[in-house]
Amino acid sequence: MQWQRVLGGLSGAMSVGTGAYASHGLKKNKKSETYAKVFETGSRYQLIHSAMLVATPAICRSGGGKYAIASRVAGACFASGIAMFSGSCYAVGLMEDRSYGKLAPVGGFALIGGWISLALLRR
């Protein structure tokens, strides 16, 4: 799926930028240290799952056309999970308010769903 490669590549580039911002631009003091770690977690998860989003079509292609559904389901789960989980982590880190992290659990379940769909639908 071409959209997965494009979205995964752009998301990966964004995660490198957010990682650099977390290391060099995010204010770090005693109070905000916890929030900086949350921001860094979002960046790390975005990078890992962006790579999986790019790799998913190749992983599913090795089984032939019948695995296209696995690629679509896993890609949708990874893309939505990245947006919800990492987006929530970024909002918490920037606003220094945990109330912005309400979508993180939903995003985490979407990321888990991506991995499970690769494991079960790919068989």
Secondary structure, 3 states (H helix, E strand, C coil): CHHHHHHHHHHHHHHHHHHHHHHHHCCCCCCCHHHHHHHHHHHHHHHHHHHHHHHHHHHHHCCCHHHHHHHHHHHHHHHHHHHHHHHHHHHHHHHCCHHHHCCHHHHHHHHHHHHHHHHHHCC
